[in-house]
Amino acid sequence: MNKAVLRRGKICEETMKHIWMSILLTALLAGPSTGATIIVGGSNGTVASLDTSANTILGSYDAGPAWFDIAVNNTGDVYGTTGQALYSIDVANEAMGLRLGNHSFVNSLAFDDSDVLFGAGGGNLYTLDLATGSSNLVGAVGGNFNSSGDIAFDQKGKLFASSLSGCEGGSDCLFSIDTSTGVGSAIGPIGYNNVYGLARIGGTLFGLTEANQLLSIDTLSGSGTLLGSYSINGLTYGAAVPSNVSVVPVPASILLLLAGIGTLCTLRLQPRSRKT
């Protein structure tokens, strides 16, 4: 291959690299992300998949008892609690939940990045054993915290929780909780009641209410913004996404640009025929 071809190949490689770096920076600096799905646990045993960009249920099935909350680990395994017992749920095969064992009252579940399962119930924070379902007390949250129905980690490993009380405003409020001590700090009122589901996608903390409303929640003020409503069989009791999910969709125009540049690079790297 001659020097001109090698030079053209180097230019193509650098161009593609700069475009991918731009996409990465866009992902890191982006605001609320959409286009990803949240797994929803229902009051009548329904497990459903909610498209956050269209507020549409993509599919659902009956997985057993009422799920007070559900959680998904980094490999996609789904777990649910009835408030008193932990279950594993084979969503991929639409199987019924498999009971693992009893625990203290818990109506909130979330995995951290290390796949440790945390749970909150009443005013306490726990960790749960995936083999036996048993709970271990981390500590009391304090601040009049009373678990509304879910907890969720942000990208930096900070744990957030919805509470029935603990701040002014007459609605559920947002707390942050120290996972090493269980001690919490009130952030502010969400502005909506019965926020039973929390799920973080990218930099956005979503809230789901019992009335099947989808919210985005400001983690600095606690304030919730209504994004829309959806319809499932029953009421929303829980929500989850894998703890390592960080989805910022790449615009279709960028994908088309990448495809076009790739094609041009392929053509330019082909040997040129000389005129005779």
PAFIDO-773037 format. One record per residue: residue in one letter; chain; y, x, z of N, C-alpha, C in turn. Coordinates in steps of 0.02 Angstrom, whole numbers. Example, Ala and Ser with C-alpha at 12.3 -4.5 7.8 and 13.67 -1.06 7.14 Angstrom:
<a,A,<-284,660,390>,<-225,615,390>,<-165,660,390>>
<s,A,<-112,642,354>,<-53,684,357>,<2,645,394>>
This chain:
<m,A,<-60,43,0>,<0,0,0>,<62,44,0>>
<n,A,<111,33,-47>,<169,77,-52>,<221,62,3>>
<k,A,<272,105,5>,<322,100,59>,<362,35,55>>
<a,A,<375,12,-6>,<414,-50,-13>,<377,-110,17>>
<v,A,<312,-113,5>,<271,-167,33>,<269,-162,109>>
<l,A,<261,-101,134>,<259,-92,206>,<326,-112,238>>
<r,A,<382,-95,203>,<448,-113,228>,<456,-189,231>>
<r,A,<434,-223,177>,<438,-296,177>,<396,-327,232>>
<g,A,<337,-299,244>,<294,-323,298>,<326,-314,366>>
<k,A,<361,-258,376>,<396,-246,439>,<452,-296,450>>
<i,A,<490,-311,396>,<544,-360,401>,<517,-428,420>>
<c,A,<461,-448,387>,<431,-513,404>,<409,-515,476>>
<e,A,<378,-461,499>,<354,-458,569>,<411,-464,618>>
<e,A,<467,-428,605>,<524,-431,650>,<556,-500,649>>
<t,A,<560,-532,590>,<590,-599,585>,<550,-649,625>>
<m,A,<483,-648,619>,<441,-693,657>,<448,-681,732>>
<k,A,<453,-618,750>,<460,-601,821>,<524,-630,851>>
<h,A,<580,-623,813>,<644,-650,837>,<642,-726,844>>
<i,A,<609,-760,797>,<604,-833,801>,<564,-854,862>>
<w,A,<508,-821,875>,<467,-839,933>,<504,-824,998>>
<m,A,<543,-769,1000>,<584,-755,1059>,<636,-810,1070>>
<s,A,<665,-835,1016>,<713,-890,1022>,<680,-952,1051>>
<i,A,<619,-967,1027>,<582,-1025,1053>,<568,-1017,1127>>
<l,A,<548,-956,1148>,<533,-943,1217>,<595,-953,1261>>
<l,A,<652,-927,1238>,<714,-935,1276>,<734,-1008,1281>>
<t,A,<724,-1044,1226>,<738,-1116,1226>,<696,-1151,1279>>
<a,A,<633,-1132,1284>,<588,-1163,1333>,<610,-1148,1404>>
<l,A,<633,-1085,1415>,<652,-1066,1482>,<718,-1099,1503>>
<l,A,<762,-1111,1456>,<828,-1137,1472>,<834,-1212,1461>>
<a,A,<781,-1243,1436>,<785,-1314,1419>,<793,-1357,1480>>
<g,A,<821,-1417,1470>,<828,-1467,1522>,<764,-1508,1526>>
<p,A,<770,-1573,1540>,<712,-1616,1545>,<668,-1612,1483>>
<s,A,<603,-1603,1494>,<557,-1597,1439>,<518,-1661,1431>>
<t,A,<503,-1678,1369>,<466,-1739,1355>,<408,-1722,1310>>
<g,A,<372,-1774,1290>,<318,-1763,1243>,<252,-1743,1275>>
<a,A,<248,-1745,1342>,<186,-1730,1377>,<162,-1791,1414>>
<t,A,<100,-1789,1436>,<70,-1848,1468>,<59,-1837,1542>>
<i,A,<62,-1891,1578>,<49,-1893,1650>,<-12,-1937,1661>>
<i,A,<-59,-1914,1703>,<-116,-1955,1721>,<-95,-2001,1778>>
<v,A,<-107,-2065,1770>,<-85,-2115,1819>,<-146,-2146,1853>>
<g,A,<-143,-2151,1919>,<-194,-2185,1958>,<-169,-2254,1978>>
<g,A,<-212,-2305,1970>,<-190,-2373,1981>,<-218,-2406,2043>>
<s,A,<-187,-2462,2062>,<-206,-2498,2122>,<-274,-2531,2117>>
<n,A,<-299,-2541,2056>,<-364,-2573,2048>,<-417,-2525,2021>>
<g,A,<-405,-2459,2028>,<-454,-2410,2007>,<-442,-2382,1937>>
<t,A,<-390,-2405,1904>,<-375,-2381,1837>,<-353,-2308,1838>>
<v,A,<-377,-2270,1789>,<-351,-2204,1774>,<-324,-2207,1703>>
<a,A,<-260,-2191,1695>,<-228,-2199,1630>,<-189,-2136,1612>>
<s,A,<-172,-2131,1547>,<-132,-2075,1522>,<-65,-2103,1496>>
<l,A,<-10,-2079,1526>,<56,-2104,1508>,<94,-2053,1466>>
<d,A,<115,-2073,1406>,<156,-2033,1363>,<228,-2038,1387>>
<t,A,<256,-1982,1413>,<323,-1985,1443>,<379,-1991,1391>>
<s,A,<364,-1975,1328>,<417,-1979,1278>,<427,-2050,1253>>
<a,A,<375,-2092,1259>,<380,-2161,1233>,<366,-2213,1287>>
<n,A,<354,-2191,1350>,<337,-2237,1404>,<279,-2283,1384>>
<t,A,<228,-2253,1354>,<172,-2291,1327>,<106,-2265,1357>>
<i,A,<63,-2312,1377>,<-3,-2293,1400>,<-47,-2280,1339>>
<l,A,<-75,-2219,1336>,<-115,-2199,1278>,<-188,-2220,1285>>
<g,A,<-211,-2228,1347>,<-280,-2248,1358>,<-293,-2256,1432>>
<s,A,<-341,-2297,1451>,<-356,-2307,1521>,<-428,-2332,1528>>
<y,A,<-455,-2324,1589>,<-521,-2351,1604>,<-528,-2361,1679>>
<d,A,<-578,-2399,1700>,<-590,-2414,1770>,<-633,-2359,1800>>
<a,A,<-605,-2320,1847>,<-641,-2264,1877>,<-666,-2278,1947>>
<g,A,<-657,-2340,1972>,<-684,-2356,2038>,<-635,-2389,2084>>
<p,A,<-626,-2362,2146>,<-583,-2395,2196>,<-509,-2385,2180>>
<a,A,<-467,-2416,2221>,<-395,-2406,2214>,<-378,-2334,2231>>
<w,A,<-342,-2300,2186>,<-325,-2230,2196>,<-256,-2225,2228>>
<f,A,<-255,-2207,2293>,<-191,-2198,2327>,<-152,-2141,2294>>
<d,A,<-188,-2090,2270>,<-156,-2038,2230>,<-211,-1998,2194>>
<i,A,<-189,-1961,2144>,<-234,-1917,2106>,<-201,-1850,2098>>
<a,A,<-242,-1799,2083>,<-216,-1731,2071>,<-261,-1698,2019>>
<v,A,<-231,-1651,1982>,<-268,-1615,1930>,<-259,-1540,1941>>
<n,A,<-315,-1503,1940>,<-309,-1430,1949>,<-295,-1396,1883>>
<n,A,<-292,-1330,1884>,<-272,-1292,1824>,<-323,-1294,1768>>
<t,A,<-385,-1312,1783>,<-436,-1317,1731>,<-446,-1389,1708>>
<g,A,<-405,-1435,1734>,<-408,-1504,1711>,<-454,-1549,1750>>
<d,A,<-482,-1525,1806>,<-525,-1568,1848>,<-481,-1616,1888>>
<v,A,<-501,-1680,1888>,<-462,-1732,1920>,<-493,-1753,1986>>
<y,A,<-452,-1760,2038>,<-474,-1783,2104>,<-430,-1842,2125>>
<g,A,<-459,-1886,2164>,<-422,-1944,2188>,<-438,-1959,2260>>
<t,A,<-392,-1992,2293>,<-404,-2013,2363>,<-395,-2088,2368>>
<t,A,<-435,-2118,2411>,<-428,-2189,2427>,<-386,-2199,2490>>
<g,A,<-360,-2144,2516>,<-324,-2145,2579>,<-366,-2116,2635>>
<q,A,<-432,-2125,2631>,<-478,-2101,2682>,<-532,-2054,2656>>
<a,A,<-544,-2054,2590>,<-598,-2013,2562>,<-575,-1981,2497>>
<l,A,<-601,-1920,2484>,<-585,-1883,2423>,<-640,-1893,2372>>
<y,A,<-621,-1901,2309>,<-667,-1911,2253>,<-652,-1861,2198>>
<s,A,<-703,-1842,2160>,<-692,-1808,2096>,<-701,-1861,2041>>
<i,A,<-661,-1855,1989>,<-661,-1905,1935>,<-669,-1871,1868>>
<d,A,<-724,-1885,1834>,<-737,-1856,1769>,<-702,-1899,1716>>
<v,A,<-638,-1885,1706>,<-598,-1925,1660>,<-620,-1915,1588>>
<a,A,<-640,-1854,1571>,<-659,-1839,1502>,<-716,-1884,1477>>
<n,A,<-762,-1900,1523>,<-819,-1943,1505>,<-810,-2014,1531>>
<e,A,<-750,-2031,1555>,<-735,-2097,1581>,<-787,-2120,1632>>
<a,A,<-803,-2074,1678>,<-853,-2088,1730>,<-820,-2116,1793>>
<m,A,<-860,-2149,1833>,<-837,-2173,1897>,<-825,-2114,1944>>
<g,A,<-779,-2124,1992>,<-765,-2071,2040>,<-825,-2055,2083>>
<l,A,<-835,-1991,2098>,<-890,-1968,2141>,<-862,-1950,2209>>
<r,A,<-886,-1986,2261>,<-860,-1976,2328>,<-883,-1909,2357>>
<l,A,<-835,-1869,2384>,<-850,-1804,2412>,<-852,-1804,2488>>
<g,A,<-811,-1846,2519>,<-812,-1849,2592>,<-747,-1875,2620>>
<n,A,<-747,-1888,2685>,<-689,-1918,2718>,<-637,-1866,2739>>
<h,A,<-576,-1889,2749>,<-522,-1846,2774>,<-474,-1889,2815>>
<s,A,<-426,-1856,2847>,<-373,-1892,2883>,<-334,-1934,2833>>
<f,A,<-295,-1982,2857>,<-257,-2025,2811>,<-213,-1983,2766>>
<v,A,<-224,-1990,2701>,<-185,-1954,2650>,<-172,-2002,2593>>
<n,A,<-109,-2007,2572>,<-93,-2048,2513>,<-57,-2007,2460>>
<s,A,<-57,-1941,2468>,<-23,-1896,2421>,<-65,-1834,2410>>
<l,A,<-72,-1813,2346>,<-111,-1754,2329>,<-74,-1712,2278>>
<a,A,<-84,-1646,2282>,<-58,-1600,2230>,<-91,-1532,2238>>
<f,A,<-109,-1502,2182>,<-134,-1433,2181>,<-76,-1384,2173>>
<d,A,<-79,-1327,2208>,<-31,-1274,2194>,<-59,-1230,2138>>
<d,A,<-23,-1178,2120>,<-44,-1136,2064>,<-108,-1098,2077>>
<s,A,<-127,-1092,2141>,<-190,-1059,2159>,<-247,-1108,2167>>
<d,A,<-236,-1171,2147>,<-286,-1224,2151>,<-306,-1242,2222>>
<v,A,<-259,-1233,2269>,<-268,-1260,2337>,<-243,-1331,2335>>
<l,A,<-285,-1378,2359>,<-266,-1449,2359>,<-231,-1467,2424>>
<f,A,<-168,-1489,2417>,<-129,-1512,2474>,<-127,-1588,2474>>
<g,A,<-120,-1616,2533>,<-115,-1688,2541>,<-64,-1705,2595>>
<a,A,<-30,-1761,2587>,<16,-1784,2639>,<-2,-1856,2656>>
<g,A,<6,-1872,2720>,<-7,-1940,2743>,<31,-1952,2807>>
<g,A,<64,-2010,2813>,<105,-2021,2872>,<160,-1969,2874>>
<g,A,<162,-1931,2928>,<213,-1879,2935>,<185,-1809,2931>>
<n,A,<124,-1800,2906>,<91,-1735,2908>,<74,-1707,2839>>
<l,A,<67,-1640,2836>,<43,-1606,2776>,<-25,-1575,2792>>
<y,A,<-72,-1580,2744>,<-140,-1555,2752>,<-159,-1513,2691>>
<t,A,<-213,-1474,2699>,<-251,-1448,2643>,<-319,-1483,2645>>
<l,A,<-349,-1491,2586>,<-413,-1527,2582>,<-467,-1482,2552>>
<d,A,<-527,-1488,2579>,<-585,-1451,2556>,<-616,-1488,2497>>
<l,A,<-621,-1456,2439>,<-647,-1489,2380>,<-722,-1502,2383>>
<a,A,<-757,-1465,2425>,<-830,-1475,2430>,<-847,-1533,2477>>
<t,A,<-811,-1540,2531>,<-828,-1590,2582>,<-778,-1647,2587>>
<g,A,<-718,-1637,2559>,<-666,-1688,2564>,<-627,-1685,2629>>
<s,A,<-648,-1642,2676>,<-616,-1640,2742>,<-546,-1612,2737>>
<s,A,<-504,-1631,2786>,<-434,-1610,2787>,<-420,-1563,2845>>
<n,A,<-375,-1516,2833>,<-352,-1470,2885>,<-277,-1477,2892>>
<l,A,<-254,-1490,2953>,<-183,-1501,2965>,<-143,-1436,2957>>
<v,A,<-92,-1438,2914>,<-45,-1382,2908>,<10,-1390,2959>>
<g,A,<37,-1451,2965>,<88,-1463,3015>,<124,-1528,3003>>
<a,A,<165,-1547,3052>,<205,-1608,3046>,<267,-1592,3006>>
<v,A,<286,-1638,2961>,<343,-1627,2918>,<408,-1635,2956>>
<g,A,<412,-1684,3000>,<473,-1695,3039>,<526,-1731,2998>>
<g,A,<585,-1738,3027>,<641,-1769,2993>,<630,-1841,2975>>
<n,A,<589,-1877,3015>,<571,-1947,3002>,<535,-1956,2935>>
<f,A,<503,-1903,2911>,<465,-1908,2849>,<405,-1954,2858>>
<n,A,<395,-1999,2809>,<337,-2043,2807>,<315,-2048,2734>>
<s,A,<260,-2016,2718>,<239,-2008,2648>,<238,-2075,2611>>
<s,A,<278,-2078,2558>,<281,-2138,2516>,<220,-2143,2471>>
<g,A,<197,-2085,2446>,<138,-2089,2405>,<124,-2031,2359>>
<d,A,<166,-1978,2358>,<148,-1921,2316>,<187,-1859,2335>>
<i,A,<158,-1802,2314>,<189,-1736,2320>,<180,-1701,2254>>
<a,A,<223,-1652,2239>,<219,-1615,2176>,<253,-1547,2184>>
<f,A,<225,-1497,2151>,<254,-1430,2152>,<299,-1419,2092>>
<d,A,<352,-1379,2101>,<393,-1360,2044>,<367,-1295,2015>>
<q,A,<401,-1267,1966>,<379,-1207,1931>,<378,-1146,1976>>
<k,A,<417,-1147,2031>,<420,-1089,2076>,<376,-1098,2137>>
<g,A,<336,-1152,2138>,<291,-1163,2194>,<321,-1200,2252>>
<k,A,<380,-1230,2243>,<411,-1270,2295>,<382,-1340,2294>>
<l,A,<364,-1365,2354>,<332,-1430,2359>,<383,-1484,2374>>
<f,A,<380,-1538,2334>,<423,-1596,2344>,<380,-1657,2363>>
<a,A,<410,-1704,2399>,<374,-1763,2421>,<422,-1823,2422>>
<s,A,<394,-1881,2408>,<432,-1943,2415>,<417,-1973,2483>>
<s,A,<468,-1999,2515>,<462,-2024,2583>,<490,-2094,2589>>
<l,A,<460,-2134,2632>,<484,-2202,2645>,<547,-2202,2688>>
<s,A,<560,-2145,2721>,<617,-2142,2767>,<639,-2069,2773>>
<g,A,<693,-2059,2811>,<715,-1991,2825>,<782,-1974,2796>>
<c,A,<811,-2020,2758>,<879,-2009,2732>,<913,-2076,2721>>
<e,A,<978,-2074,2713>,<1017,-2136,2705>,<1011,-2162,2634>>
<g,A,<1026,-2226,2626>,<1028,-2255,2559>,<984,-2315,2550>>
<g,A,<938,-2328,2597>,<896,-2388,2592>,<843,-2385,2539>>
<s,A,<828,-2326,2512>,<775,-2318,2463>,<728,-2263,2485>>
<d,A,<676,-2250,2445>,<636,-2191,2457>,<681,-2129,2450>>
<c,A,<662,-2075,2483>,<702,-2015,2477>,<657,-1955,2462>>
<l,A,<688,-1902,2437>,<653,-1841,2417>,<657,-1790,2473>>
<f,A,<599,-1758,2487>,<594,-1704,2536>,<568,-1642,2501>>
<s,A,<584,-1584,2528>,<548,-1523,2512>,<508,-1503,2574>>
<i,A,<449,-1473,2564>,<405,-1458,2620>,<381,-1386,2615>>
<d,A,<385,-1350,2670>,<359,-1281,2675>,<283,-1285,2681>>
<t,A,<247,-1257,2632>,<174,-1264,2632>,<140,-1220,2684>>
<s,A,<175,-1173,2714>,<145,-1131,2765>,<150,-1161,2835>>
<t,A,<201,-1203,2846>,<211,-1233,2912>,<207,-1309,2911>>
<g,A,<217,-1339,2852>,<219,-1412,2848>,<287,-1441,2861>>
<v,A,<335,-1401,2883>,<402,-1425,2901>,<440,-1443,2838>>
<g,A,<473,-1502,2839>,<509,-1526,2781>,<583,-1530,2791>>
<s,A,<618,-1537,2735>,<691,-1546,2736>,<709,-1603,2690>>
<a,A,<747,-1651,2715>,<769,-1707,2674>,<819,-1683,2623>>
<i,A,<811,-1706,2560>,<858,-1687,2506>,<907,-1743,2492>>
<g,A,<881,-1804,2481>,<926,-1860,2469>,<889,-1920,2444>>
<p,A,<924,-1978,2442>,<892,-2040,2420>,<877,-2039,2345>>
<i,A,<819,-2065,2326>,<800,-2070,2256>,<835,-2129,2223>>
<g,A,<848,-2181,2261>,<881,-2240,2234>,<832,-2293,2211>>
<y,A,<768,-2281,2219>,<715,-2328,2201>,<664,-2330,2257>>
<n,A,<633,-2388,2266>,<583,-2396,2318>,<513,-2388,2290>>
<n,A,<466,-2373,2335>,<395,-2367,2318>,<383,-2317,2262>>
<v,A,<412,-2257,2270>,<400,-2203,2222>,<333,-2172,2241>>
<y,A,<280,-2201,2216>,<212,-2182,2236>,<184,-2124,2195>>
<g,A,<217,-2107,2140>,<192,-2053,2098>,<246,-2001,2085>>
<l,A,<228,-1937,2090>,<271,-1881,2071>,<231,-1835,2025>>
<a,A,<264,-1809,1974>,<230,-1763,1928>,<283,-1719,1895>>
<r,A,<270,-1654,1895>,<318,-1607,1866>,<293,-1583,1798>>
<i,A,<336,-1589,1747>,<322,-1563,1681>,<379,-1518,1661>>
<g,A,<366,-1454,1649>,<420,-1407,1636>,<468,-1406,1694>>
<g,A,<532,-1414,1679>,<582,-1415,1732>,<599,-1483,1758>>
<t,A,<562,-1534,1738>,<577,-1603,1756>,<528,-1629,1808>>
<l,A,<555,-1658,1862>,<514,-1693,1911>,<517,-1767,1895>>
<f,A,<460,-1796,1876>,<457,-1867,1861>,<436,-1906,1923>>
<g,A,<462,-1966,1930>,<440,-2012,1981>,<414,-2075,1950>>
<l,A,<360,-2103,1978>,<332,-2165,1953>,<330,-2214,2011>>
<t,A,<357,-2274,2000>,<359,-2323,2053>,<300,-2371,2049>>
<e,A,<289,-2405,2104>,<235,-2455,2106>,<245,-2508,2052>>
<a,A,<308,-2521,2034>,<324,-2572,1983>,<319,-2544,1912>>
<n,A,<286,-2486,1905>,<273,-2455,1839>,<338,-2436,1803>>
<q,A,<383,-2404,1841>,<445,-2377,1813>,<439,-2301,1811>>
<l,A,<463,-2270,1758>,<464,-2197,1751>,<535,-2171,1765>>
<l,A,<540,-2124,1811>,<605,-2095,1830>,<605,-2020,1818>>
<s,A,<664,-1993,1809>,<673,-1921,1817>,<712,-1911,1882>>
<i,A,<693,-1860,1921>,<722,-1851,1988>,<756,-1783,1992>>
<d,A,<819,-1784,2013>,<857,-1723,2023>,<834,-1690,2087>>
<t,A,<805,-1630,2083>,<777,-1598,2143>,<831,-1569,2188>>
<l,A,<893,-1567,2165>,<948,-1543,2208>,<978,-1599,2250>>
<s,A,<983,-1659,2221>,<1013,-1715,2257>,<963,-1768,2277>>
<g,A,<905,-1770,2244>,<855,-1822,2256>,<865,-1883,2214>>
<s,A,<919,-1888,2178>,<936,-1948,2140>,<889,-1960,2082>>
<g,A,<867,-2022,2074>,<822,-2041,2020>,<858,-2077,1964>>
<t,A,<838,-2063,1902>,<866,-2096,1843>,<810,-2132,1807>>
<l,A,<820,-2196,1793>,<769,-2236,1759>,<764,-2216,1686>>
<l,A,<703,-2197,1665>,<690,-2180,1595>,<659,-2238,1556>>
<g,A,<627,-2283,1592>,<596,-2340,1559>,<539,-2368,1600>>
<s,A,<507,-2420,1574>,<450,-2452,1606>,<390,-2450,1560>>
<y,A,<332,-2456,1589>,<269,-2456,1551>,<223,-2508,1580>>
<s,A,<169,-2521,1546>,<122,-2574,1568>,<52,-2545,1577>>
<i,A,<25,-2554,1637>,<-45,-2535,1649>,<-79,-2593,1684>>
<n,A,<-145,-2588,1689>,<-184,-2639,1723>,<-180,-2627,1798>>
<g,A,<-134,-2661,1831>,<-124,-2651,1902>,<-57,-2621,1916>>
<l,A,<-51,-2589,1975>,<11,-2557,1997>,<1,-2482,2000>>
<t,A,<55,-2445,1991>,<51,-2372,1995>,<47,-2350,2068>>
<y,A,<-7,-2315,2084>,<-16,-2289,2152>,<-14,-2212,2154>>
<g,A,<-19,-2179,2098>,<-20,-2106,2098>,<-10,-2078,2029>>
<a,A,<8,-2013,2026>,<20,-1980,1962>,<7,-1906,1970>>
<a,A,<-11,-1873,1915>,<-25,-1801,1918>,<-25,-1770,1849>>
<v,A,<-9,-1706,1847>,<-20,-1663,1790>,<-46,-1597,1819>>
<p,A,<-80,-1555,1778>,<-101,-1490,1805>,<-42,-1451,1832>>
<s,A,<-52,-1415,1887>,<4,-1382,1921>,<36,-1328,1879>>
<n,A,<1,-1301,1829>,<29,-1247,1788>,<59,-1272,1723>>
<v,A,<65,-1338,1715>,<93,-1365,1653>,<167,-1349,1650>>
<s,A,<190,-1323,1593>,<260,-1310,1582>,<274,-1323,1508>>
<v,A,<279,-1385,1490>,<281,-1405,1420>,<353,-1417,1397>>
<v,A,<375,-1379,1348>,<437,-1393,1313>,<419,-1395,1239>>
<p,A,<417,-1453,1208>,<393,-1457,1140>,<435,-1417,1091>>
<v,A,<403,-1386,1043>,<438,-1350,990>,<457,-1399,936>>
<p,A,<522,-1403,918>,<543,-1451,866>,<505,-1441,801>>
<a,A,<492,-1497,767>,<454,-1494,704>,<490,-1450,654>>
<s,A,<557,-1450,655>,<594,-1409,607>,<580,-1335,616>>
<i,A,<571,-1313,679>,<555,-1244,692>,<485,-1227,666>>
<l,A,<438,-1273,678>,<370,-1261,654>,<368,-1256,578>>
<l,A,<407,-1299,543>,<411,-1296,471>,<442,-1230,448>>
<l,A,<493,-1207,485>,<525,-1144,468>,<475,-1086,475>>
<l,A,<437,-1086,530>,<387,-1034,540>,<335,-1034,484>>
<a,A,<313,-1095,465>,<263,-1100,412>,<291,-1073,347>>
<g,A,<355,-1089,333>,<386,-1066,271>,<393,-991,269>>
<i,A,<415,-962,325>,<423,-889,328>,<355,-855,321>>
<g,A,<304,-885,353>,<237,-856,347>,<213,-855,275>>
<t,A,<227,-910,239>,<207,-913,168>,<244,-862,127>>
<l,A,<310,-856,137>,<350,-807,100>,<327,-736,114>>
<c,A,<311,-723,177>,<287,-656,195>,<222,-640,159>>
<t,A,<177,-690,156>,<113,-680,122>,<125,-665,48>>
<l,A,<170,-702,17>,<184,-692,-54>,<216,-624,-66>>
<r,A,<262,-605,-22>,<297,-542,-32>,<253,-482,-21>>
<l,A,<202,-490,20>,<157,-434,33>,<105,-424,-22>>
<q,A,<100,-474,-67>,<53,-466,-122>,<81,-416,-173>>
<p,A,<38,-375,-203>,<61,-325,-252>,<96,-360,-309>>
<r,A,<153,-332,-332>,<189,-360,-388>,<162,-332,-454>>
<s,A,<152,-376,-501>,<128,-354,-567>,<187,-329,-608>>
<r,A,<176,-275,-647>,<228,-247,-688>,<229,-282,-757>>
<k,A,<290,-285,-785>,<295,-312,-852>,<266,-263,-902>>
<t,A,<235,-288,-953>,<207,-244,-1004>,<247,-249,-1069>>
